[in-house]
Amino acid sequence: MAEALMLMLYQFARTWGNPNLSHFCCKTETYLRMAGIEYDIKTTLPLFAPKGKLPYIEDGDLKLADSRFIIRHFKTRYKDLDQDLTSAEAALSLAMQRLIEEHLFWVTMYSRWQYTDANWQVNKKAIFGVLPPGIRDVVASIYRYKINQQIYGHGTGRHKPNEIFELGMLDVDALAACLGEKRYFLGDQPTTLDASAFGFLINTLGCPIESPLKEHALSKDNLRNYVDRIKAEYYPDLQ
């Protein structure tokens, strides 16, 4: 009998002592670990990925990109972490994920790709350091231009730095208020919202990218403790 193929997650290489420097890769892998789904990892870069972004998965004959569609597949085929949510909780989960992934994300991208040259150098080394020296700077410059155009097109890049971080801090405040003193965002069990929140929070307060947004996030004891707890529980191999 042929051996069953392992679900394969394609993402950036681990760096900074965190699961992944990509918010969405970290979200996807965290869902896998929270749901107890077996998988393997192959590291790659976005230029080799369908849709030109990471993560993507291969599950048998299926190749699927975008964390939202990937997690929908996990829910259908393996385990749905949200199956016990009420309709109101599901609505809150969706709204908070939109806040995290469609707004806070762009503030963190600005921090990495535009805010300071020091941040850019850290980001550049982490992402493109695997490339041969002869093409590393060229590829990094091309991607930086593309990302900066996206940040501007989203609208975030049209603001002044203090305005951008002010908007991001409001997102952090909302997350801190939503979490409160609970173990997970929606109670005692992890849900998709936790996979998303952890992926983005660890890539805000737990990485070597310095900004007023990071300082503000670190001032929230419950968010800081939440990130430490999730990492210790689901990524003991990175401790």
C-alpha positions in Angstrom: 0.0 0.0 0.0 1.3 3.4 -0.9 2.3 5.6 2.0 0.0 8.6 2.6 1.5 11.9 1.6 2.1 14.3 4.5 0.4 17.7 4.3 3.2 20.1 3.3 3.4 23.7 4.4 5.5 26.1 2.4 6.8 29.1 4.2 9.8 31.3 5.0 12.6 29.8 7.0 12.3 30.2 10.8 14.1 33.3 12.1 14.4 35.5 15.1 13.6 32.5 17.3 9.9 32.8 16.3 7.7 30.4 14.3 7.9 32.6 11.3 8.6 36.2 10.2 5.5 36.1 8.1 2.3 36.9 10.0 0.3 34.7 7.7 2.7 31.8 7.8 2.7 31.9 11.5 -1.1 32.1 11.6 -1.3 29.0 9.4 1.2 26.9 11.3 -0.3 27.9 14.6 -3.7 26.7 13.4 -2.2 23.4 12.5 -0.6 23.0 15.9 -3.7 24.1 17.8 -5.8 21.6 15.8 -3.3 18.8 16.2 -3.0 18.3 12.4 0.2 16.5 11.2 2.3 18.4 8.7 5.8 19.0 7.3 7.5 22.2 6.3 9.4 23.2 3.2 11.1 26.6 3.2 10.8 28.8 0.1 10.4 32.4 -1.0 7.3 34.1 -2.4 8.7 34.3 -6.0 8.3 30.5 -6.1 4.7 30.4 -4.7 1.3 30.4 -6.4 -0.2 33.9 -6.2 3.3 35.1 -5.4 2.7 35.0 -1.6 3.4 32.7 1.3 2.2 30.5 2.8 0.8 27.8 0.6 0.1 24.1 1.1 0.1 20.9 -0.8 -2.3 18.3 0.5 -2.3 15.3 -1.8 -3.2 16.6 -5.2 -4.4 19.9 -3.8 -2.2 23.0 -4.0 -3.7 25.9 -2.1 -2.6 29.5 -1.4 -3.8 32.2 1.0 -4.1 31.5 4.7 -7.9 32.1 4.7 -8.5 29.4 2.0 -6.0 27.2 3.6 -7.6 27.3 7.0 -11.1 26.8 5.5 -9.6 23.6 4.0 -8.3 22.5 7.4 -11.7 23.1 8.9 -13.4 21.0 6.3 -11.0 18.2 6.0 -9.4 17.9 9.4 -10.6 19.9 12.4 -12.7 23.1 12.8 -11.5 25.1 15.8 -14.6 27.3 15.5 -17.3 24.6 15.5 -18.6 25.5 18.9 -18.7 29.2 18.5 -22.1 31.0 18.7 -23.1 33.1 15.7 -22.2 36.2 17.7 -18.8 34.8 18.6 -18.2 33.9 15.0 -19.1 37.4 13.9 -16.7 38.9 16.5 -14.0 36.5 15.4 -14.3 37.6 11.8 -14.4 41.3 12.7 -11.2 41.0 14.8 -9.4 39.0 12.2 -10.2 41.7 9.6 -8.8 44.3 12.0 -5.7 42.3 12.5 -5.1 41.1 8.9 -6.5 44.1 6.9 -5.3 47.0 9.0 -2.8 46.2 11.7 -0.9 44.2 9.1 -0.1 47.3 7.0 1.2 49.2 10.0 3.6 46.4 10.8 4.6 46.2 7.1 5.3 49.9 7.1 7.5 49.3 10.2 9.6 46.7 8.4 9.8 48.0 4.9 9.8 51.9 5.3 10.0 53.2 8.8 13.8 53.2 9.4 16.8 51.9 7.5 17.8 49.8 10.5 14.5 48.0 10.4 14.8 47.5 6.6 18.3 46.0 7.0 17.0 43.5 9.7 14.0 42.6 7.5 16.1 42.3 4.3 18.6 39.9 6.0 15.9 37.7 7.4 14.0 37.4 4.1 16.6 37.6 1.4 19.7 36.4 3.2 19.3 32.9 1.7 19.9 34.2 -1.8 23.3 34.3 -3.5 25.0 37.6 -2.9 25.0 38.5 -6.6 21.3 38.7 -6.8 20.3 39.4 -3.2 20.3 43.2 -3.3 18.5 43.3 -6.7 15.7 41.0 -5.6 15.4 42.8 -2.2 15.1 46.2 -3.9 12.5 45.0 -6.4 10.4 43.5 -3.6 10.8 46.5 -1.4 9.5 48.8 -4.2 6.5 46.5 -4.8 5.7 46.3 -1.0 6.0 50.0 -0.6 3.6 50.5 -3.5 1.2 48.2 -1.9 1.4 50.0 1.4 0.7 53.3 -0.4 -2.1 51.8 -2.4 -3.7 50.5 0.8 -3.7 54.0 2.1 -1.5 53.5 5.1 1.6 54.8 3.3 -0.1 58.1 2.6 0.0 59.1 6.2 2.8 60.6 8.4 4.7 58.1 10.6 3.1 59.3 13.8 -0.4 59.0 12.2 0.3 55.5 11.0 1.4 54.3 14.4 -1.5 56.1 16.1 -3.9 54.1 14.0 -2.0 50.9 14.8 -2.0 51.6 18.5 -5.8 51.7 18.4 -5.8 48.2 16.9 -3.5 47.1 19.7 -5.9 48.7 22.3 -8.8 46.9 20.8 -7.0 43.5 20.9 -6.0 44.1 24.5 -9.6 45.0 25.5 -11.0 42.0 23.6 -8.6 39.5 25.2 -9.0 40.9 28.7 -8.0 38.3 31.3 -9.2 35.3 29.2 -6.9 32.4 28.3 -7.9 32.7 24.6 -9.7 35.5 22.8 -13.1 33.7 22.9 -12.8 31.7 26.1 -11.0 28.6 27.3 -10.3 27.0 24.0 -8.2 28.2 21.0 -10.0 29.3 17.8 -8.9 30.7 14.4 -8.9 34.1 16.0 -6.1 33.0 18.3 -4.0 31.6 15.4 -4.3 34.9 13.6 -3.8 37.1 16.7 -0.7 35.1 17.8 0.8 35.3 14.3 0.5 39.0 14.2 1.2 39.9 17.8 4.5 37.9 17.9 5.5 39.7 14.7 4.8 43.0 16.4 6.1 42.7 20.0 8.3 39.6 19.6 10.6 40.5 16.7 13.7 42.8 16.3 11.7 45.5 14.4 11.6 48.6 16.5 8.8 51.1 16.4 6.3 53.1 18.6 3.8 50.3 17.7 6.0 47.7 19.3 6.6 49.8 22.4 2.9 50.3 22.8 2.1 46.5 22.4 4.8 45.7 24.9 3.0 48.0 27.4 0.0 45.7 27.3 0.7 43.0 29.9 -2.1 40.7 28.8 -1.0 40.7 25.2 2.7 40.1 26.1 1.7 37.3 28.5 -0.6 35.8 25.9 2.1 35.7 23.3 4.6 34.1 25.7 2.0 31.5 26.8 0.9 30.5 23.2 4.5 30.2 22.1 5.4 28.0 25.1 2.3 25.8 24.8 2.3 25.3 21.0 6.0 25.8 20.1 8.0 24.1 22.9 10.6 23.2 20.2 11.4 26.9 19.9 11.9 27.6 23.6 
